[in-house]
Amino acid sequence: MIKNELIKRVLTSIVLVIVTFYCIVLNIYIFSLSLLVISFICFLEWSSINSKYFSKRKNNNFLLVKLCGLFYLLIFIVSSYFIYIYFGPKYYVFILFICASSDIGGYITGRTIGGKKLSKISPNKTISGSLGSFIFSLIPLLLLNSQNTFILDFNISITNILLCLFISLSCQLGDLIISYFKRLNQIKDTGKILPGHGGLLDRIDGVILAVPSLLIVQLIIN
């Protein structure tokens, strides 16, 4: 069962990587349209998973939760657009590469090593998986070492290592945020659109937090 899920997860990831890469690098119009479509689907999934718990309350909690989700996604959209314009599509791909590596590292080490649970929020998350996420997040930097552009450098330095680790941390926190609401509503996945992953929100929950967090750090640094 685990093997079948892993195969589905890998195949889906390959397709996602190819489609995402071309949506980013083709032009800003395709990127913007893709960003809006993805965010809209995520908002629908967010509203759907929270309807089970919050819609039963006789107050406006459900509306508030939907608005918070919408605001969260709007921050992600604006941050993505700003990074794309200011730092370029290569840097955006680099961010996603780190997020994907962090996610894969957490999945592999968590499954193979296991061990103590990281949090009650997400029972499947382990401390070993979290450490694996941090370690694997450095892979993009190692692969892109010395591949510099006029505005960015991917040299192995303390700054860039800390940057990768920070992105991994943001991804893990973003994952835990969505996991909390999934657990609250007693559901496993936010949807079924992606075989092996569940919903689109399941797949990019870490990215949604990582992109704005990184933008804030970059603005402070620069």
C-alpha positions as CSV (number, residue, x, y, z in Angstrom):
1,M,0.0,0.0,0.0
2,I,2.8,2.4,0.9
3,K,4.7,1.5,-2.2
4,N,1.6,2.3,-4.4
5,E,1.1,5.6,-2.7
6,L,4.8,6.4,-3.1
7,I,4.6,5.6,-6.9
8,K,1.5,7.8,-7.3
9,R,3.2,10.6,-5.3
10,V,6.4,10.5,-7.4
11,L,4.6,10.4,-10.8
12,T,2.3,13.2,-9.7
13,S,5.2,15.2,-8.5
14,I,7.1,14.8,-11.8
15,V,4.0,16.0,-13.8
16,L,3.6,18.9,-11.4
17,V,7.3,19.9,-11.6
18,I,7.2,20.0,-15.4
19,V,3.9,21.9,-15.6
20,T,4.9,24.3,-12.9
21,F,8.3,25.0,-14.4
22,Y,6.8,26.0,-17.8
23,C,4.1,28.1,-16.2
24,I,6.7,30.1,-14.4
25,V,9.3,30.5,-17.1
26,L,7.1,31.1,-20.2
27,N,6.0,34.6,-19.4
28,I,4.4,36.7,-16.6
29,Y,0.9,36.3,-18.1
30,I,0.9,32.5,-17.9
31,F,2.5,32.8,-14.4
32,S,-0.2,35.2,-13.2
33,L,-3.1,33.2,-14.6
34,S,-1.7,30.0,-13.1
35,L,-1.3,31.7,-9.7
36,L,-4.9,32.9,-9.7
37,V,-6.2,29.4,-10.8
38,I,-4.2,27.6,-8.1
39,S,-5.2,30.1,-5.4
40,F,-8.9,29.8,-6.4
41,I,-8.8,26.0,-6.2
42,C,-7.0,26.2,-2.8
43,F,-9.7,28.6,-1.5
44,L,-12.4,26.2,-2.6
45,E,-10.6,23.3,-0.8
46,W,-10.1,25.5,2.3
47,S,-13.8,26.4,2.4
48,S,-14.7,22.8,1.9
49,I,-12.6,21.3,4.6
50,N,-13.7,23.8,7.2
51,S,-17.4,23.5,6.4
52,K,-17.6,20.3,8.5
53,Y,-16.6,21.9,11.8
54,F,-17.4,25.6,11.5
55,S,-20.6,25.6,9.5
56,K,-22.3,23.8,12.4
57,R,-21.7,26.7,14.7
58,K,-24.5,29.2,15.1
59,N,-22.2,32.2,14.7
60,N,-20.1,33.8,12.0
61,N,-17.0,31.6,12.6
62,F,-17.2,29.9,9.2
63,L,-17.4,33.2,7.4
64,L,-14.4,34.5,9.4
65,V,-12.4,31.3,8.7
66,K,-13.2,31.7,4.9
67,L,-12.1,35.3,5.0
68,C,-8.9,34.4,6.8
69,G,-8.1,31.8,4.2
70,L,-8.8,34.3,1.4
71,F,-6.5,36.9,3.0
72,Y,-3.8,34.2,3.5
73,L,-4.0,33.3,-0.2
74,L,-4.0,37.0,-1.3
75,I,-0.8,37.6,0.7
76,F,0.7,34.6,-1.2
77,I,-0.4,35.9,-4.6
78,V,1.0,39.4,-4.0
79,S,4.2,38.0,-2.6
80,S,4.6,35.6,-5.5
81,Y,4.1,38.4,-8.0
82,F,6.5,40.7,-6.2
83,I,9.3,38.0,-6.1
84,Y,8.7,37.1,-9.7
85,I,9.0,40.8,-10.8
86,Y,11.8,41.8,-8.6
87,F,14.0,38.7,-8.4
88,G,12.9,36.9,-11.6
89,P,11.4,33.5,-12.5
90,K,14.7,31.7,-11.8
91,Y,14.5,32.7,-8.1
92,Y,10.9,31.6,-7.8
93,V,11.8,28.2,-9.3
94,F,14.6,28.0,-6.8
95,I,12.2,28.6,-3.9
96,L,9.8,25.9,-5.1
97,F,12.8,23.6,-5.6
98,I,13.7,24.1,-1.9
99,C,10.1,23.6,-0.8
100,A,9.8,20.4,-2.8
101,S,13.1,19.1,-1.5
102,S,12.1,19.8,2.1
103,D,8.8,18.0,1.6
104,I,10.4,15.0,0.0
105,G,13.1,14.9,2.7
106,G,10.4,14.9,5.4
107,Y,8.4,12.2,3.7
108,I,11.4,9.9,3.1
109,T,13.0,10.2,6.5
110,G,9.7,10.2,8.3
111,R,8.7,7.0,6.6
112,T,12.0,5.1,6.9
113,I,13.2,6.2,10.3
114,G,10.0,7.2,12.1
115,G,10.5,7.8,15.8
116,K,9.0,10.4,18.1
117,K,6.0,12.4,16.9
118,L,6.7,16.1,16.2
119,S,3.3,17.4,17.3
120,K,-0.2,16.2,18.2
121,I,-1.5,18.5,15.4
122,S,-0.2,16.1,12.7
123,P,0.3,12.5,14.0
124,N,2.2,11.5,10.9
125,K,4.9,14.2,11.4
126,T,8.0,13.0,13.3
127,I,11.1,14.7,14.6
128,S,13.2,12.6,12.2
129,G,11.0,13.8,9.3
130,S,11.5,17.4,10.3
131,L,15.3,17.0,10.5
132,G,15.1,15.3,7.1
133,S,13.3,18.3,5.7
134,F,16.0,20.6,6.9
135,I,18.8,18.5,5.4
136,F,17.1,17.9,2.1
137,S,16.3,21.6,1.7
138,L,20.0,22.2,1.1
139,I,20.1,20.0,-2.0
140,P,19.0,22.8,-4.4
141,L,21.9,25.0,-3.1
142,L,24.4,22.1,-3.6
143,L,23.2,21.5,-7.1
144,L,23.1,25.1,-8.1
145,N,26.4,26.1,-6.5
146,S,28.1,28.9,-8.4
147,Q,25.2,29.2,-10.9
148,N,25.0,33.0,-10.5
149,T,22.8,35.6,-12.2
150,F,23.1,39.4,-12.3
151,I,21.0,39.8,-9.2
152,L,21.3,36.5,-7.4
153,D,24.0,34.0,-6.4
154,F,23.6,30.4,-5.4
155,N,27.1,30.0,-3.8
156,I,27.3,27.8,-0.8
157,S,27.5,30.4,2.0
158,I,26.2,30.8,5.5
159,T,23.6,33.2,4.3
160,N,22.3,30.9,1.6
161,I,22.4,27.9,3.9
162,L,20.3,29.8,6.5
163,L,18.0,30.9,3.7
164,C,17.3,27.3,2.7
165,L,16.8,26.3,6.3
166,F,14.4,29.2,6.8
167,I,12.4,28.2,3.8
168,S,12.2,24.7,5.1
169,L,11.0,25.9,8.5
170,S,8.3,28.1,6.8
171,C,7.2,25.1,4.7
172,Q,6.9,22.9,7.8
173,L,5.0,25.5,9.7
174,G,2.6,26.1,6.7
175,D,2.1,22.3,6.6
176,L,1.2,22.3,10.3
177,I,-1.3,25.1,9.9
178,I,-3.3,23.3,7.3
179,S,-2.9,20.0,9.3
180,Y,-4.4,21.6,12.3
181,F,-7.6,22.5,10.4
182,K,-7.7,19.1,8.8
183,R,-7.5,17.5,12.2
184,L,-10.1,19.9,13.6
185,N,-12.5,18.8,10.8
186,Q,-11.4,15.2,11.1
187,I,-10.3,14.7,7.4
188,K,-7.2,13.3,5.9
189,D,-6.8,15.3,2.7
190,T,-8.1,18.7,1.5
191,G,-9.2,17.1,-1.8
192,K,-8.6,14.4,-4.4
193,I,-7.3,16.4,-7.3
194,L,-3.7,15.1,-7.1
195,P,-3.1,11.3,-6.9
196,G,-0.8,10.4,-4.0
197,H,-1.0,13.9,-2.6
198,G,-4.7,14.6,-2.0
199,G,-5.8,18.1,-2.7
200,L,-3.8,21.0,-4.2
201,L,-3.8,22.7,-0.8
202,D,-2.2,19.5,0.6
203,R,0.7,19.9,-1.9
204,I,1.4,23.6,-1.6
205,D,0.4,24.3,2.0
206,G,4.1,24.9,2.8
207,V,4.7,27.1,-0.2
208,I,1.9,29.4,0.7
209,L,3.6,30.4,3.9
210,A,7.2,30.1,2.6
211,V,6.9,32.6,-0.2
212,P,5.6,35.6,1.9
213,S,8.0,34.7,4.7
214,L,11.0,34.7,2.4
215,L,9.8,38.0,0.8
216,I,9.8,39.7,4.2
217,V,13.3,38.4,5.0
218,Q,14.6,39.6,1.6
219,L,13.1,43.0,2.1
220,I,14.7,43.3,5.5
221,I,18.1,42.1,4.2
222,N,18.0,44.4,1.1
